[in-house]
Amino acid sequence: MGEAAYAETQIDKDLNTSFDEAKEFLLDTKVEGMFEYRHDEDFYEVIVPKDGILTIKLNAEHMGTYLSIPEGDLTYIKDISVNTFINVNENADISLNVKKGTYYFKLETSGAPSDGGPYHFTTEFIKKQVKPQKVLWGKTELKFGQIGKVTIMQDTNLVKLESNGTLTILRKMEKGEEYRVYSYKSNHGGLYGVGGGSFVQKNVKVKYETPSKAKLALLEQ
């Protein structure tokens, strides 16, 4: 398999030698750095926009290289290491379940030559798939494409609008029932479309409502 293509390569100029100076990088990129001397340390910062799985791949040569990920209090939660022989590239990788937030990477070497050496790492992020939450609205569930709902105040009829413009009764709709409304027609004084080509007539026997902005916002989360 060929090496994955990354959006960009970012080169460390060794100005990121502490958490306060951590260099920000983007997910799904390749970051190249250079240890300037043995026991050099480099720091990076990345923003994870959603809960998901973060995979980090570390590559180094001529050294033992360590990548650590501190939590907010800077205690280390995970680390990976590469221990190599002279002129041998070695890779290590790890996959983590991460929450939305900001993360810091600390890279350090214990085995580089006195003049340092190169390294690089890549990140791949997969957003966690979240099941859409149900948004209840009275007795019904609010759905995309719904424009409102009707509550049956008195027994009435569910009807079908025929091609010649007449109405055919399908069945009785009982007091207290609620139905999602997906469309509205002006025929016969007003018809609320409740799906499947069926309608309920606009009159005192039904109450029509539209969803609040708060309900719609929940649906879009």
N, C-alpha and C positions, 0 to 999 in steps of 0.2 A: 504493500500500500504506500502511496506517496505521502509526503509530509503535508499536513493541513495548511491551507492558505489563510493567513491572518490579515486583518484589516490594515495593520501598519506595524512598523518596528520603531520602538522608542529607545534611544541610546542614553544611558546614564553618564553624566559628566562629573560624577562624584561630588555633587553638591548636596547630596541627600544622606548626610552622615548622622542624623538623629531623627527621632519621631517628629520633632517640631519642623524638620526640614524635609519630611517624607515627600517623595515625588509622586504626584497623582498620575495614574494610568487608567486606561479604559479596559473593560472586560473584552475578552475575545481578541486580544492582541498579543504580540510577541515583544518582550522587553529584553533588551540587551544591556549588560552592564560590565564593568571592569573593576576588579579589586586592584587597588593601587599598591597594596603592600600586604604582607601576611597579617592576619587578624583584622583586616579592614572590615567595616560594616556598612551596608547600604540599606536604606529604608524606603518603602513604597506605600502608597495609599490608594485604595480602590473603593468605589461606591457600588454596592450591590442594590439594584432598584427594587427587587422582588425576592420573596423566599424562593429558594431553588437549590440546585446542586452545582457546586463550584469545583471544577477539576483544575489542578495546578500541575504543570510538568516542568521540572527543573533539569537543566543541562549544564555541566561544567567540565573543565579539563585541568589537569596538573594540580588538583587540590581536593581537599574535603570541603564541600560547600553545604551550608545548612540554611534552610528557609523556614522561619518560624512565623506563626500567626498569633499575635496576642489578642486577648479580649479587651474590653473597654478599660479594665483596670491594669492592662498591660501584663497580665499573667498569661502564660502561653497555653493555648488550647491544642494546637497541632504543630508538628514540624516534620519536615522531610529532609533527607540528606543525600548527598552524592559523594562517594569516596572513590577516587580514581587513581590510576597509575599514570606515569608520565606518558604523554602523547596518546592518551586514550580518552575518548568522550564517553560519558556515562549519563544516563537519564534516571530520574525518579519521578513518581507522580503520586498524587493523592486526590481523592474525591471527598468533598464535605457537604453535608446538608447545612446550608447557611440561611440565616434570617436576613431580611432587608436591613441594610445599615452600611456603615463605613468600616473597612477592615484595613489593618496594617500588616505589611510583610517586612520581616527583618531578615536580611541575607548577610551571612558572615562566613568566613573561611578560617580554618585552623591549619590547613596544610598547603597553602599557596606558596610558591617560591617568594623570595624576598621582594621581587619586583611585581608581585601580584599575578593576575591572570583573568581571562574573560569568563563570563557565564551568561546564560539567558534563561528566561522562563516564559511560559505561555499560560494563559487562562482560558477556559471554556466554561460558559455558564448556560445552564438549562433552567428556565423558569418552571417552578412547581405548578403543575396543573391543578387548579382549584375547581371543585364542582360548584357551579353557580348556585347561590343560595336561593331558596324559595322565598318569595315576597308575598305574604298573605295579605289579602285585602277583603275584609269581611269573611264570607264563606268561600271565596274563590282565591286562586293564585294569580297574581298579576303576571302577564306574559308580554314579551316583545310584540309589537304590532297592535296591541290592544289600545283602543282609544277611550274606553270607559266601561261601565257595567250598568246593568239594570237590575233593580230589585222588584220583584212582583208584589205589589201592594194588595191586589185583589186577583182572584183567579181570572186568567185570560187565555188566549190561544197563541201557540207557536204556528207561524204561517210560512208559506212558500210563495214567492212572487213568480207567477207564471210568465211565459214569454209574451202573452197577449195583454199583460198588465193586471190580470186579476189575481186575487189571493186565494190560496187553498189552505185549509186548516190541516195541520199535521197532528197536533195533539194539544192537550190541556197543559198550561203552566200554572202551578199552584202558588198561592200566597206564601211569601217567605223565601222563595227560591231566588237565587242570584245567578246572573249569567254575564260572561264577558262579552263586550261589544267591540267589534272590529271594523264596522262601517256604518254609514248612515245614508238613507235615501229619503228624498222628499215625497215620494209617492204615498198616496192614501193618508195624507196628514203627517207623515213621518214614519219611517221604518228603521228600527235598530237591527243591524246585522249581527247575529250571534254565532256565526260560523256554519259551515256546511250548507250554505244557500238558504238558511232559515232566518226568519225575522220575527220581531215582536213589534206590534204597533205602538206608536207614541200616543199615550192617553193617560187619564188619571189613574189607571190601573197599574201603571209602572212608574218607577222612579229612576231617572238616569243620573249618573255621577261620572265625573272624570277623576283620574288619579292625581293625588297631590304631587308637588315637586319633590317632596321628601321620599314618597314611595318610588317615584321614577328614578331618583338618585340611588336608592338601594338596588334597583334592578340593574343599573349600569355598573355596579361595583364588580 
